Amino acid sequence: MDYRSRRSMLPSTPPAHRRVSSTLSIASTSSSRGDTPDGGVPTNITVSVRLKPALSQPPSSAWPATGTTITAPEVGVFSFDNVFGPGASSRDVYGSVAKRIVNSVVEGYHGTIFAYGMTGTGKTYSMQGTPVAPGIIPLAAADIFAQVSFATTTISVSYLEIYNERVKDLLNPTTTEPDSLKLQDTPDGLVRVRNLRCVRVATAQELKDLVGRGDACRRTEGTEYNSVSSRSHAVLQIFLEKCDPLSRATATSVLSLCDLAGSERAAADTERRKEGAYINRSLLALGTIIARLSSASASSSSSAADSHEHIPYRDSKLTRLLQHSLSGRALVSVLCTIDTNNPSRQAVAETVNTLRFAARAKNVAIAPARATTTTSAAATAAVESLRLDLERERAETEVLKVELAEFRREAYETRARDEEKYDREKRELELQRDALKDRVSHLTRLILGGGAISSDKRDRAELDRYKARVEELERKLAEPSSMPSLPPGPDLVLEKLKAAEAEIRELKEYLADKDRMITTLKRVSTLTTRKTGLKDGTPPQAADTEHALRPLDGSVMNINADTAGEPDVLVNPKVRRSAK
Ligand SMILES: Nc1ncnc2c1ncn2[C@@H]1O[C@H](COP(=O)(O)OP(=O)(O)OP(=O)(O)O)[C@@H](O)[C@H]1O
């Protein structure tokens, strides 16, 4: 049963997780976890082997092969997804190795196809083909352009080679600064080459022409096994940027087609040896990573992408560039080319090594996922609108901050002005109070002097005016709430007002005492006058007898003839003196 008929027997919906049970034994099981992209469900790398036809001698029967197995002499049977005999056409190879991945890329997945094998075994032939027998690259180009809708998809291409661990832009070979072609991670998890030329193409022919121009710039040399041996790894990347017409969201899927340099034994030529060392080093790095991913996949239920094991992708430019594909988020198909017609021990050993590499690759679990949707025009507009909102609010906040600072400054200035005004008024009040005290003392002296009877009414009116004035001042001072509200901080004004109120109260009491004292003194004065009148024969007034020398509440008089002439006879009621 060939691979295609075997595939048709697979359930249409693969089980969530079908693991390969084989270890890295030579007869590794080729059964797969399903090889359709199913959005994160683990599957396996597709691994195929292609035998190079014998070009000049009869085909070797030492490596019997079926559709999925190949037996290495003295080693054993290897099983893969596909084993293509020497008679397989490039179209057959494309149909089984690449077509499904190409279709998946058109649907939005990332896909990688690479050719691996010893030098001269047919990697470039399989990838490029010939005009009469086109290989994977031209067939993939034709397939892509036949499937995509140009209303929603744009296609662009980059083409590079890695030669002696340096990246060269095959679409811009004259670039003067090859070191500027640095590998870097992109936000959507891919690894891209900075400054690499990426050319938009409108037809499959344009794409093929570009590849042809790039191939002309590839580094090739004659080697023991291949007169035009590729001395570099070539990576062609086809980017499909699909735009959703409704949401304007875009997603870019990438098809990477890699024609690796061939592994080989040390050459006699120094330059070839140096190239060979670089080639072997990067292939060794690739082999190591495949081995790690293979054992990680075998020992856990997760895909390579979910493995926590350190994978040394940065050990070479090749593995770094293929990091995204190897780490399990892309569909991967490996085509291993072998030449079983060369009976030399070295060639046989190389072929067995290639098969071992292929067996390990077959064990690597992957979990392909669709390319992440990147910013759409609508999303960009929304983000831009939010950014503008944020900026506007920031500007408003700044204005409010300035206004608040201004308000505070004004409030403090107002408070300072009010305090000053209050202090001024208080000082005036104190002056008035002092003047009142003086006035009251003066009146007291006059009354005590006994000559003020005639001015009694005038004095009383004057005192009343003083009282009214004091009350008016009190009212004014009792109006702190009418002052503007103050910003936070110690409220000195209120404290001062409280103190002033206490002072006013004291002044009121003081004036009340004075009032009582004056009234009493007036009565004394009246009695004295009557006494004098009696002596003179003048009768006493009835009303006046009711008020005979009765002290007012709360005050004690100290009327002493000796002190009557003294100005300060007012006694504070809190300091009582016994009347003589
Ligand atoms: N399947 C095939 N059918 C016909 N000719 C083939 C096939 N495979 C390889 N060849 C021929 O073998 C020669 C070497 O092949 P190719 O250049 O593809 O090898 P390679 O693996 O790319 O070598 P290198 O790694 O040295 O570049 C070429 O002349 C090519 O045409």
PDBQT file of the ligand as one rigid body, heavy atoms in Angstrom, charges set to zero:
ROOT
HETATM    1  N1  LIG A 601      16.268  12.110  -9.354  1.00  0.00    +0.000 N 
HETATM    2  C1  LIG A 601      17.145  12.527 -10.255  1.00  0.00    +0.000 A 
HETATM    3  N2  LIG A 601      16.880  12.323 -11.554  1.00  0.00    +0.000 NA
HETATM    4  C2  LIG A 601      17.731  12.758 -12.477  1.00  0.00    +0.000 A 
HETATM    5  N3  LIG A 601      18.898  13.357 -12.213  1.00  0.00    +0.000 NA
HETATM    6  C3  LIG A 601      19.201  13.580 -10.926  1.00  0.00    +0.000 A 
HETATM    7  C4  LIG A 601      18.361  13.177  -9.886  1.00  0.00    +0.000 A 
HETATM    8  N4  LIG A 601      18.928  13.522  -8.717  1.00  0.00    +0.000 NA
HETATM    9  C5  LIG A 601      20.074  14.124  -9.020  1.00  0.00    +0.000 A 
HETATM   10  N5  LIG A 601      20.265  14.163 -10.324  1.00  0.00    +0.000 N 
HETATM   11  C6  LIG A 601      21.435  14.740 -10.997  1.00  0.00    +0.000 C 
HETATM   12  O1  LIG A 601      22.550  14.545 -10.150  1.00  0.00    +0.000 OA
HETATM   13  C7  LIG A 601      23.390  15.685 -10.159  1.00  0.00    +0.000 C 
HETATM   14  C8  LIG A 601      23.590  16.207  -8.759  1.00  0.00    +0.000 C 
HETATM   15  O2  LIG A 601      22.365  16.567  -8.283  1.00  0.00    +0.000 OA
HETATM   16  P1  LIG A 601      22.151  17.867  -7.377  1.00  0.00    +0.000 P 
HETATM   17  O3  LIG A 601      22.962  18.978  -7.832  1.00  0.00    +0.000 OA
HETATM   18  O4  LIG A 601      20.721  18.060  -7.274  1.00  0.00    +0.000 OA
HETATM   19  O5  LIG A 601      22.753  17.323  -6.019  1.00  0.00    +0.000 OA
HETATM   20  P2  LIG A 601      22.812  18.066  -4.622  1.00  0.00    +0.000 P 
HETATM   21  O6  LIG A 601      22.371  17.102  -3.636  1.00  0.00    +0.000 OA
HETATM   22  O7  LIG A 601      22.100  19.314  -4.727  1.00  0.00    +0.000 OA
HETATM   23  O8  LIG A 601      24.371  18.293  -4.469  1.00  0.00    +0.000 OA
HETATM   24  P3  LIG A 601      25.130  19.457  -3.630  1.00  0.00    +0.000 P 
HETATM   25  O9  LIG A 601      24.817  19.227  -2.234  1.00  0.00    +0.000 OA
HETATM   26  O10 LIG A 601      26.567  19.163  -3.940  1.00  0.00    +0.000 OA
HETATM   27  O11 LIG A 601      24.643  20.703  -4.180  1.00  0.00    +0.000 OA
HETATM   28  C9  LIG A 601      22.749  16.671 -11.062  1.00  0.00    +0.000 C 
HETATM   29  O12 LIG A 601      23.334  16.603 -12.318  1.00  0.00    +0.000 OA
HETATM   30  C10 LIG A 601      21.320  16.251 -11.143  1.00  0.00    +0.000 C 
HETATM   31  O13 LIG A 601      20.733  16.553 -12.386  1.00  0.00    +0.000 OA
ENDROOT
TORSDOF 0
